[in-house]
Amino acid sequence: MDIYVILAIIALVELMIVIYMKPHLISPFHLGFYIAGVIACFGYCIVSHGHSLDIMLLGNGIYYVGGLTCCICMMVTVAEVCKVHLPKMVVAALASLELVILHFVFTVSKSTMYYKSVGIGSFLGMSYLIKQRGPYYILTPILIVGTNLISFFLIIMSMKNKKDVSFQTATKLLLMDVLSSLVFFLTRTLGLPIDVMGLAYVICMTLMLSVYARLDLYDMSYNLLTVNGQRDSEYGYVCFDKNCNFLGASAAIYSVVPEMKNQRIDRPLDRSRFVTSMPVEITDWAEDWIKGKEGTPESRQFSQNGSTWDASIREIRKNNYEGIMIEFHDDTRDMQRIAEIERAKETAVAARYDAEQANESKSAFLSVVSHEIRTPMNAVVGMTELLLRDSKSLTSKQIKYLKNIKNSGQALVMIVNDILDQSKIESGKMEIVKEAYEIRPMAADVKMIIENRIGSKPVHLMYEIDDEIPQYLIGDSLRIRQILINLLNNAVKFTEEGYIQLSIKCVDSDDDKKALKFTIKDSGQGIKTEDLKKLGQAFTQVDLKKNHNKEGTGLGLSISKNFIDLMGGKLEVDSEYGKGTEFFFTIWQEIASGIECTTGSGVSKQAWQDQEQFTAPGAKVLVVDDTEINLMIVEELLEPINMEVDLVDSGEKAIEEVQKKKYDIIFMDYMMPYMDGVETTEKIRALSRQYEDDGNAEMSEYLKSVPIVTLTGDNSDETKDRFLRAGIDDFTEKPVELRRLKKLLLKWLPAELTIAE
């Protein structure tokens, strides 16, 4: 018996051990590694005992089949142990190279490309082939050295990360790789008469068997558990095969049900050995799932020793093996935490409910107060404006008194606006609305308002806008306007003489946006250093002793600061007490493209555009208000525009009038008895659908599209949403002013009805 027969027997025994160890649970490449090793050894047995050249060449071909396949399978097996996924293209390329080599080996009698010549030799009673290598023989070293280099690289990389493979395992794998490379090198370079690669294969097979046995890679439960990478998880697992035989469990389950450790593998759970009912319930659930019993849940709960376990079941497929895994999670602590969270949530919900109720009550109160204040102020401011229009018959003292009344009324309305804005900010309902606007007309409008505030004070208002700033921008212009008015009002309030300067400069730019720096500077009384930290606090004024006679709630700066924060900027201040103050902030604004400036009633007109003198003699206007004095004020305010104005004092009469005459615009009061402005608008829009059903398309289109503008004392977001849903096109706050009425008319009247003067 020669050495190759002994090696073949050893290789066959190791193959039988692997088969006994459930090879269907392990990689086919691992099993192929042992089968190929056996084939290589038996192939060389045929060579060593051959008596003719043909038989020896056949044995040589079988030896090559086993040897080359063994190298490829060993490489893939090493990758699997190192937990590395080799690309399929690498394995396919090496397998293709093997087929090319085998083609040359099995056709050696017809070609001299692999062996130039072959003969028979004898050594120690064993036959061997005398081979003269051909040009394509280099392919074999390329394949063997290539697989060994890949294995070597994978082993070295895994040794750096000890979580992937232990040092002992890596050492065995490295020894396999080095041994096969060294033996191959010595066999080819020393010119040994017999090939000792078979010995290297058997040694490598033994080392690999040791690696797998040490890692429990032949244990079915291990292989099933490692499918999901959860072998060392704190969670518990129980595995069954498709016949509901127990395959193993993780340590977490063994610690709870220690009797399961003694349960035999490949057998159903022995129910009689378990004190608890949990394993019995697990088995019943597993059997129902495997048999496909209708209504079997994918997850359920188990109770064990005061603990609650959540379990879920899943199918496991590994190679040709099928089974199930039940995953457990100890939910006891989680359920305790959930109970605590639920209790805390109930407390928080109750507190939030109380806060929401209080906030809703506050919002409702502020809406009512806003309406109740604005409605009489509409009469005060409106009547004052009408008297000032006819100022030729008034004395200078009377004009002064009237202006004071108007300014005081507007100041009161501003206070109401500030309180409402602060309420929105505190409730988180304030939003920035981005729209296209013109910055220069807006700034001019602000300048005009501040000039009226300055009045007869010896204060010079300076106004500067950088030429680099585009005509049209996109942003919340109404909030920017409000910020500038608040800051400039403060400057007017605390500057008795000297100057106030508003400057807007472009300090940075991007492809489609500009960074604008707004600066409000004055020569007023300034702010003490210790008072700077109080700025921006709601309902707070600095230096109360000196400023006790200054009107205001202290909300303007707080609101402005919050608006600027919402726009992504920061309000900053630089002040020297007794010399003046400078407020400044920088915000980014997008550049509006594709907008052209239009005239008349073009849609690009803004709410702050320069007041134009115009008449609309052909326009028909309907004013709806339940208060006689409000009707009179609107009628008198519209008189210079020379429009045809009809007045009604209820929603019912408004509905009758719109069916008798086609109006170009309707001014509708919001709060009216019996039928408010929203209900009236909804009925008018509903009439449009009724006329459409009757076939009167012209009347239907008129009722659907006639502009309806609400005159309201309530400007809350909820009320605005009601306006939009009802079909109201626009709104203006009370007190009603001619300047705002003109802008609304220019916005909504057809261009052909307005005549510029």
Buried (B, 14 or more C-beta within 10 A) or exposed (E): EBBBBBBBBBBBEBBEBBEEBBBBBBBBBBBBBBBBBBBBBBBBBBBBBBEEBEBBBBBBBBBBBBBBBBBBBBBBBBBBBBBBEBEEEBBEEBEEBBEEBBEBBBEBEEEBBBBBEBEBEEEEEBBBBEBEEBEBBEBBEEBBBBBBEBBBEBBEBBBEEEEBBBEEBBBBBBBBBBBBBEBBBBBBEEEEEBBBBBBBBBBBBBBBBEBBEEBBBBBBBBBBBBBBEBBEBEBBBBBBBEEBBBBBBBBBBBEBBEBBEEBEBEEBBBEEEBEBEBBEBBBBBBBBBBEEEEEBEEEBEBEBEEEBBBBEBEEBEBEEBEBBBBBBBBBBEEBEEEEEEEEEEEEEEEEEEEEEEEBEEEBEEBBEBBBBBBBBBBBBBBBBBBBBEEEEEBEEEEEEBBBEBBBBBBEBBBBBBBBBBBBBBEBEEBEEEBEBBBBEBBBBBBBBBBBEBBEEBEBEBEBEBBEEBBBBBBBBBBBBBBBBBBBBBBBBBBBEEBBBBBBBBBEEBEEEBBBBBBBBBBBBBBBBEEBBEBBBBBEBBBBEEEBEEEEBBBBBBBBBBBBBBBBEBEBEBEBEBEEBBBBBBBBBBBBBEEBEEEEBBEEBBBBBBEBBEBBBEBBBBBBBBBBEBBBBBBBBBBEBBBBBBBBBBBBBBBBEBBBEEEBBBBBBBBBBEEBBBBEBBBBBBEBBEEBBEEEBEEBBEBBBEBBBBBBBBBBBBEBBEBBEEBBBBBBBBBBBBBBBBBBBBBBBBBEEBBBEE
